[in-house]
């Protein structure tokens, strides 16, 4: 093999290895609060905010606090270093990305999943005449 080909292959393997290592650290997958706490890795947690628990936004420190119940029933206080997301109260589900920090979860990103405006509930009704 030519020297240029060998150098090119080595550089390609090195670049691919660095890419996979960096990508692997950033994606922790979907977990419950308990799994995120045990792993210590960055995680995505899906759940609903607990409506009867207080929510607060501290404008001085730019931190939004709320309580969330994940899909496994685990409840945690969530700290988000940004203002409350738009449509937060209308959310059907929340997906928070971050890490566990003791008795609370530190969210870096929040995805608010609102009910579809195209879903009027008719798909769950029995057809007429049955």
Biotite code that builds the C-alpha atoms (Angstrom):
import biotite.structure as struc

atoms = struc.array([
    struc.Atom([0.000, 0.000, 0.000], chain_id="A", res_id=1, res_name="UNK", atom_name="CA", element="C"),
    struc.Atom([1.059, 3.524, -0.615], chain_id="A", res_id=2, res_name="UNK", atom_name="CA", element="C"),
    struc.Atom([2.048, 5.754, 2.273], chain_id="A", res_id=3, res_name="UNK", atom_name="CA", element="C"),
    struc.Atom([-0.723, 8.243, 1.480], chain_id="A", res_id=4, res_name="UNK", atom_name="CA", element="C"),
    struc.Atom([-3.351, 5.493, 1.638], chain_id="A", res_id=5, res_name="UNK", atom_name="CA", element="C"),
    struc.Atom([-2.110, 4.258, 5.022], chain_id="A", res_id=6, res_name="UNK", atom_name="CA", element="C"),
    struc.Atom([-2.012, 7.793, 6.444], chain_id="A", res_id=7, res_name="UNK", atom_name="CA", element="C"),
    struc.Atom([-5.518, 8.447, 5.097], chain_id="A", res_id=8, res_name="UNK", atom_name="CA", element="C"),
    struc.Atom([-6.890, 5.260, 6.685], chain_id="A", res_id=9, res_name="UNK", atom_name="CA", element="C"),
    struc.Atom([-5.271, 6.050, 10.032], chain_id="A", res_id=10, res_name="UNK", atom_name="CA", element="C"),
    struc.Atom([-6.719, 9.574, 9.974], chain_id="A", res_id=11, res_name="UNK", atom_name="CA", element="C"),
    struc.Atom([-10.169, 8.225, 9.054], chain_id="A", res_id=12, res_name="UNK", atom_name="CA", element="C"),
    struc.Atom([-10.094, 5.699, 11.911], chain_id="A", res_id=13, res_name="UNK", atom_name="CA", element="C"),
    struc.Atom([-8.902, 8.354, 14.375], chain_id="A", res_id=14, res_name="UNK", atom_name="CA", element="C"),
    struc.Atom([-11.643, 10.798, 13.309], chain_id="A", res_id=15, res_name="UNK", atom_name="CA", element="C"),
    struc.Atom([-14.335, 8.103, 13.543], chain_id="A", res_id=16, res_name="UNK", atom_name="CA", element="C"),
    struc.Atom([-13.123, 7.046, 17.001], chain_id="A", res_id=17, res_name="UNK", atom_name="CA", element="C"),
    struc.Atom([-13.202, 10.621, 18.314], chain_id="A", res_id=18, res_name="UNK", atom_name="CA", element="C"),
    struc.Atom([-16.661, 11.122, 16.835], chain_id="A", res_id=19, res_name="UNK", atom_name="CA", element="C"),
    struc.Atom([-18.068, 8.000, 18.521], chain_id="A", res_id=20, res_name="UNK", atom_name="CA", element="C"),
    struc.Atom([-16.451, 8.828, 21.858], chain_id="A", res_id=21, res_name="UNK", atom_name="CA", element="C"),
    struc.Atom([-17.870, 12.357, 21.913], chain_id="A", res_id=22, res_name="UNK", atom_name="CA", element="C"),
    struc.Atom([-21.297, 11.290, 20.690], chain_id="A", res_id=23, res_name="UNK", atom_name="CA", element="C"),
    struc.Atom([-21.468, 8.490, 23.262], chain_id="A", res_id=24, res_name="UNK", atom_name="CA", element="C"),
    struc.Atom([-20.837, 10.880, 26.152], chain_id="A", res_id=25, res_name="UNK", atom_name="CA", element="C"),
    struc.Atom([-23.623, 13.232, 25.104], chain_id="A", res_id=26, res_name="UNK", atom_name="CA", element="C"),
    struc.Atom([-26.407, 10.709, 24.635], chain_id="A", res_id=27, res_name="UNK", atom_name="CA", element="C"),
    struc.Atom([-27.552, 8.867, 27.730], chain_id="A", res_id=28, res_name="UNK", atom_name="CA", element="C"),
    struc.Atom([-30.861, 7.632, 26.398], chain_id="A", res_id=29, res_name="UNK", atom_name="CA", element="C"),
    struc.Atom([-34.313, 7.633, 27.933], chain_id="A", res_id=30, res_name="UNK", atom_name="CA", element="C"),
    struc.Atom([-34.360, 6.696, 31.614], chain_id="A", res_id=31, res_name="UNK", atom_name="CA", element="C"),
    struc.Atom([-36.456, 7.047, 34.719], chain_id="A", res_id=32, res_name="UNK", atom_name="CA", element="C"),
    struc.Atom([-35.321, 9.361, 37.521], chain_id="A", res_id=33, res_name="UNK", atom_name="CA", element="C"),
    struc.Atom([-34.060, 6.325, 39.451], chain_id="A", res_id=34, res_name="UNK", atom_name="CA", element="C"),
    struc.Atom([-32.033, 5.003, 36.504], chain_id="A", res_id=35, res_name="UNK", atom_name="CA", element="C"),
    struc.Atom([-30.561, 8.459, 35.860], chain_id="A", res_id=36, res_name="UNK", atom_name="CA", element="C"),
    struc.Atom([-29.567, 8.745, 39.511], chain_id="A", res_id=37, res_name="UNK", atom_name="CA", element="C"),
    struc.Atom([-27.926, 5.307, 39.509], chain_id="A", res_id=38, res_name="UNK", atom_name="CA", element="C"),
    struc.Atom([-26.048, 5.810, 36.246], chain_id="A", res_id=39, res_name="UNK", atom_name="CA", element="C"),
    struc.Atom([-24.876, 9.359, 36.886], chain_id="A", res_id=40, res_name="UNK", atom_name="CA", element="C"),
    struc.Atom([-25.009, 9.934, 33.123], chain_id="A", res_id=41, res_name="UNK", atom_name="CA", element="C"),
    struc.Atom([-26.845, 12.573, 31.163], chain_id="A", res_id=42, res_name="UNK", atom_name="CA", element="C"),
    struc.Atom([-30.356, 11.295, 30.529], chain_id="A", res_id=43, res_name="UNK", atom_name="CA", element="C"),
    struc.Atom([-33.698, 12.067, 28.937], chain_id="A", res_id=44, res_name="UNK", atom_name="CA", element="C"),
    struc.Atom([-36.608, 11.629, 31.351], chain_id="A", res_id=45, res_name="UNK", atom_name="CA", element="C"),
    struc.Atom([-40.211, 11.563, 30.130], chain_id="A", res_id=46, res_name="UNK", atom_name="CA", element="C"),
    struc.Atom([-43.079, 12.468, 32.418], chain_id="A", res_id=47, res_name="UNK", atom_name="CA", element="C"),
    struc.Atom([-45.675, 14.995, 33.531], chain_id="A", res_id=48, res_name="UNK", atom_name="CA", element="C"),
    struc.Atom([-45.323, 17.965, 35.826], chain_id="A", res_id=49, res_name="UNK", atom_name="CA", element="C"),
    struc.Atom([-47.108, 17.609, 39.153], chain_id="A", res_id=50, res_name="UNK", atom_name="CA", element="C"),
    struc.Atom([-49.810, 20.261, 38.945], chain_id="A", res_id=51, res_name="UNK", atom_name="CA", element="C"),
    struc.Atom([-50.548, 20.492, 42.677], chain_id="A", res_id=52, res_name="UNK", atom_name="CA", element="C"),
    struc.Atom([-46.868, 21.080, 43.531], chain_id="A", res_id=53, res_name="UNK", atom_name="CA", element="C"),
    struc.Atom([-45.624, 24.684, 43.471], chain_id="A", res_id=54, res_name="UNK", atom_name="CA", element="C"),
    struc.Atom([-43.714, 26.072, 40.506], chain_id="A", res_id=55, res_name="UNK", atom_name="CA", element="C"),
    struc.Atom([-41.384, 29.037, 40.851], chain_id="A", res_id=56, res_name="UNK", atom_name="CA", element="C"),
    struc.Atom([-39.138, 31.189, 38.715], chain_id="A", res_id=57, res_name="UNK", atom_name="CA", element="C"),
    struc.Atom([-36.321, 33.209, 40.284], chain_id="A", res_id=58, res_name="UNK", atom_name="CA", element="C"),
    struc.Atom([-35.597, 36.044, 37.852], chain_id="A", res_id=59, res_name="UNK", atom_name="CA", element="C"),
    struc.Atom([-32.356, 37.061, 39.598], chain_id="A", res_id=60, res_name="UNK", atom_name="CA", element="C"),
    struc.Atom([-30.725, 33.663, 39.217], chain_id="A", res_id=61, res_name="UNK", atom_name="CA", element="C"),
    struc.Atom([-32.757, 32.773, 36.068], chain_id="A", res_id=62, res_name="UNK", atom_name="CA", element="C"),
    struc.Atom([-33.837, 29.401, 37.512], chain_id="A", res_id=63, res_name="UNK", atom_name="CA", element="C"),
    struc.Atom([-37.228, 27.730, 37.057], chain_id="A", res_id=64, res_name="UNK", atom_name="CA", element="C"),
    struc.Atom([-38.254, 25.086, 39.633], chain_id="A", res_id=65, res_name="UNK", atom_name="CA", element="C"),
    struc.Atom([-41.046, 22.544, 39.263], chain_id="A", res_id=66, res_name="UNK", atom_name="CA", element="C"),
    struc.Atom([-41.900, 18.986, 40.265], chain_id="A", res_id=67, res_name="UNK", atom_name="CA", element="C"),
    struc.Atom([-42.223, 16.153, 37.746], chain_id="A", res_id=68, res_name="UNK", atom_name="CA", element="C"),
    struc.Atom([-43.462, 12.554, 37.877], chain_id="A", res_id=69, res_name="UNK", atom_name="CA", element="C"),
    struc.Atom([-41.735, 10.264, 35.373], chain_id="A", res_id=70, res_name="UNK", atom_name="CA", element="C"),
    struc.Atom([-43.527, 7.472, 33.502], chain_id="A", res_id=71, res_name="UNK", atom_name="CA", element="C"),
    struc.Atom([-42.480, 5.007, 36.227], chain_id="A", res_id=72, res_name="UNK", atom_name="CA", element="C"),
    struc.Atom([-44.121, 7.047, 39.009], chain_id="A", res_id=73, res_name="UNK", atom_name="CA", element="C"),
    struc.Atom([-40.917, 8.521, 40.482], chain_id="A", res_id=74, res_name="UNK", atom_name="CA", element="C"),
    struc.Atom([-41.265, 12.143, 41.591], chain_id="A", res_id=75, res_name="UNK", atom_name="CA", element="C"),
    struc.Atom([-38.379, 14.642, 41.628], chain_id="A", res_id=76, res_name="UNK", atom_name="CA", element="C"),
    struc.Atom([-37.894, 18.361, 41.938], chain_id="A", res_id=77, res_name="UNK", atom_name="CA", element="C"),
    struc.Atom([-36.491, 19.771, 38.692], chain_id="A", res_id=78, res_name="UNK", atom_name="CA", element="C"),
    struc.Atom([-34.216, 22.787, 38.366], chain_id="A", res_id=79, res_name="UNK", atom_name="CA", element="C"),
    struc.Atom([-34.002, 24.446, 34.935], chain_id="A", res_id=80, res_name="UNK", atom_name="CA", element="C"),
    struc.Atom([-31.619, 27.372, 34.351], chain_id="A", res_id=81, res_name="UNK", atom_name="CA", element="C"),
    struc.Atom([-33.938, 29.264, 32.009], chain_id="A", res_id=82, res_name="UNK", atom_name="CA", element="C"),
    struc.Atom([-37.398, 30.815, 32.169], chain_id="A", res_id=83, res_name="UNK", atom_name="CA", element="C"),
    struc.Atom([-40.488, 28.612, 32.142], chain_id="A", res_id=84, res_name="UNK", atom_name="CA", element="C"),
    struc.Atom([-41.037, 27.183, 28.636], chain_id="A", res_id=85, res_name="UNK", atom_name="CA", element="C"),
    struc.Atom([-43.999, 28.420, 26.610], chain_id="A", res_id=86, res_name="UNK", atom_name="CA", element="C"),
    struc.Atom([-47.132, 26.253, 26.919], chain_id="A", res_id=87, res_name="UNK", atom_name="CA", element="C"),
    struc.Atom([-45.720, 24.568, 30.039], chain_id="A", res_id=88, res_name="UNK", atom_name="CA", element="C"),
    struc.Atom([-49.133, 24.369, 31.710], chain_id="A", res_id=89, res_name="UNK", atom_name="CA", element="C"),
    struc.Atom([-50.677, 22.863, 28.554], chain_id="A", res_id=90, res_name="UNK", atom_name="CA", element="C"),
    struc.Atom([-48.083, 20.093, 28.305], chain_id="A", res_id=91, res_name="UNK", atom_name="CA", element="C"),
    struc.Atom([-49.342, 16.583, 27.775], chain_id="A", res_id=92, res_name="UNK", atom_name="CA", element="C"),
    struc.Atom([-45.818, 15.281, 28.434], chain_id="A", res_id=93, res_name="UNK", atom_name="CA", element="C"),
    struc.Atom([-42.397, 16.732, 29.208], chain_id="A", res_id=94, res_name="UNK", atom_name="CA", element="C"),
    struc.Atom([-39.044, 15.410, 28.059], chain_id="A", res_id=95, res_name="UNK", atom_name="CA", element="C"),
    struc.Atom([-36.222, 16.800, 30.161], chain_id="A", res_id=96, res_name="UNK", atom_name="CA", element="C"),
    struc.Atom([-32.554, 16.313, 29.360], chain_id="A", res_id=97, res_name="UNK", atom_name="CA", element="C"),
    struc.Atom([-30.008, 16.633, 32.125], chain_id="A", res_id=98, res_name="UNK", atom_name="CA", element="C"),
    struc.Atom([-28.558, 14.816, 35.105], chain_id="A", res_id=99, res_name="UNK", atom_name="CA", element="C"),
    struc.Atom([-29.460, 13.833, 38.630], chain_id="A", res_id=100, res_name="UNK", atom_name="CA", element="C"),
    struc.Atom([-27.969, 15.921, 41.432], chain_id="A", res_id=101, res_name="UNK", atom_name="CA", element="C"),
    struc.Atom([-28.821, 14.502, 44.837], chain_id="A", res_id=102, res_name="UNK", atom_name="CA", element="C"),
    struc.Atom([-32.526, 14.848, 45.597], chain_id="A", res_id=103, res_name="UNK", atom_name="CA", element="C"),
    struc.Atom([-33.320, 16.867, 42.455], chain_id="A", res_id=104, res_name="UNK", atom_name="CA", element="C"),
    struc.Atom([-32.774, 16.754, 38.694], chain_id="A", res_id=105, res_name="UNK", atom_name="CA", element="C"),
    struc.Atom([-30.903, 19.493, 36.825], chain_id="A", res_id=106, res_name="UNK", atom_name="CA", element="C"),
    struc.Atom([-32.474, 19.968, 33.390], chain_id="A", res_id=107, res_name="UNK", atom_name="CA", element="C"),
    struc.Atom([-30.421, 21.462, 30.567], chain_id="A", res_id=108, res_name="UNK", atom_name="CA", element="C"),
    struc.Atom([-33.237, 21.266, 28.013], chain_id="A", res_id=109, res_name="UNK", atom_name="CA", element="C"),
    struc.Atom([-37.005, 20.831, 28.222], chain_id="A", res_id=110, res_name="UNK", atom_name="CA", element="C"),
    struc.Atom([-39.193, 19.640, 25.378], chain_id="A", res_id=111, res_name="UNK", atom_name="CA", element="C"),
    struc.Atom([-42.886, 20.422, 25.913], chain_id="A", res_id=112, res_name="UNK", atom_name="CA", element="C"),
    struc.Atom([-45.207, 17.983, 24.154], chain_id="A", res_id=113, res_name="UNK", atom_name="CA", element="C"),
    struc.Atom([-48.621, 19.593, 23.808], chain_id="A", res_id=114, res_name="UNK", atom_name="CA", element="C"),
    struc.Atom([-51.802, 17.849, 22.685], chain_id="A", res_id=115, res_name="UNK", atom_name="CA", element="C"),
    struc.Atom([-52.305, 17.913, 18.952], chain_id="A", res_id=116, res_name="UNK", atom_name="CA", element="C"),
    struc.Atom([-54.638, 20.604, 17.715], chain_id="A", res_id=117, res_name="UNK", atom_name="CA", element="C"),
    struc.Atom([-55.702, 18.163, 15.009], chain_id="A", res_id=118, res_name="UNK", atom_name="CA", element="C"),
    struc.Atom([-56.880, 15.513, 17.464], chain_id="A", res_id=119, res_name="UNK", atom_name="CA", element="C"),
    struc.Atom([-60.546, 16.115, 18.251], chain_id="A", res_id=120, res_name="UNK", atom_name="CA", element="C"),
    struc.Atom([-61.183, 12.740, 19.908], chain_id="A", res_id=121, res_name="UNK", atom_name="CA", element="C"),
    struc.Atom([-63.292, 11.244, 17.095], chain_id="A", res_id=122, res_name="UNK", atom_name="CA", element="C"),
    struc.Atom([-60.803, 8.470, 16.422], chain_id="A", res_id=123, res_name="UNK", atom_name="CA", element="C"),
    struc.Atom([-61.828, 6.822, 19.705], chain_id="A", res_id=124, res_name="UNK", atom_name="CA", element="C"),
    struc.Atom([-65.569, 6.764, 18.957], chain_id="A", res_id=125, res_name="UNK", atom_name="CA", element="C"),
    struc.Atom([-67.355, 3.719, 17.577], chain_id="A", res_id=126, res_name="UNK", atom_name="CA", element="C"),
    struc.Atom([-68.531, 4.086, 13.985], chain_id="A", res_id=127, res_name="UNK", atom_name="CA", element="C"),
    struc.Atom([-72.238, 4.775, 13.576], chain_id="A", res_id=128, res_name="UNK", atom_name="CA", element="C"),
    struc.Atom([-74.450, 1.756, 13.036], chain_id="A", res_id=129, res_name="UNK", atom_name="CA", element="C"),
    struc.Atom([-72.363, -0.841, 14.897], chain_id="A", res_id=130, res_name="UNK", atom_name="CA", element="C"),
])
